[in-house]
Amino acid sequence: MNDFDIPIFKKSYDLYKTFNEYRKLVPKQDRFTVFERSECAILDVLESIMQASGEQKKEKLPTLERASLKLNMLRVFIRLMKDTKAIDAKKYMILESVVDEIGRMLGGWIRSVKAE
């Protein structure tokens, strides 16, 4: 199976593309702080998903749990950007809904690995 065909990878990839489109709209003072940290968290989640897809069963769980932790940090960063008005409420809702969906997919993957 091609790693790029994994639905959670596609969803995370699309999240990064959407997030990157917002870069120009974020105030400069926020662009190099919380926005940049959020961007790194998304890339870390993408990297962990790719890594887990190629690992043996026993190695997947720590990698997926690391991705879950990064995703939870991303939730905090996105909420912080909304609360500091670095992004508006509409962009927040778009990002948060995609992050929630990725979280559900990741949680399902973690549960399936634990059940094996």
BELLIN-V459134 format. One record per backbone hydrogen bond with DSSP energy under -1.0 kcal/mol. CO is the residue of the C=O (numbers start at 1). NH is the residue of the N-H. If there is no record, write none. Layout:
[[CO:NH] [CO:NH]]
This chain:
[[2:5] [3:6] [6:10] [7:11] [8:12] [9:13] [10:14] [11:15] [12:16] [13:17] [14:18] [15:19] [16:20] [17:21] [20:23] [22:25] [27:30] [27:31] [30:33] [30:35] [33:37] [34:38] [35:39] [36:40] [37:41] [38:42] [39:43] [40:44] [41:45] [42:46] [43:47] [44:48] [45:49] [46:50] [47:51] [48:52] [49:53] [52:55] [56:59] [56:60] [60:64] [61:65] [62:66] [63:67] [64:68] [65:69] [66:70] [67:71] [68:72] [69:73] [70:74] [71:75] [72:76] [73:77] [74:78] [75:79] [76:80] [77:81] [78:82] [79:83] [80:84] [81:86] [81:87] [82:85] [88:92] [89:93] [90:94] [91:95] [92:96] [93:97] [94:98] [95:99] [96:100] [97:101] [98:102] [99:103] [100:104] [101:105] [102:106] [103:107] [104:108] [105:109] [106:110] [107:111] [108:112] [109:113] [110:114] [111:115]]
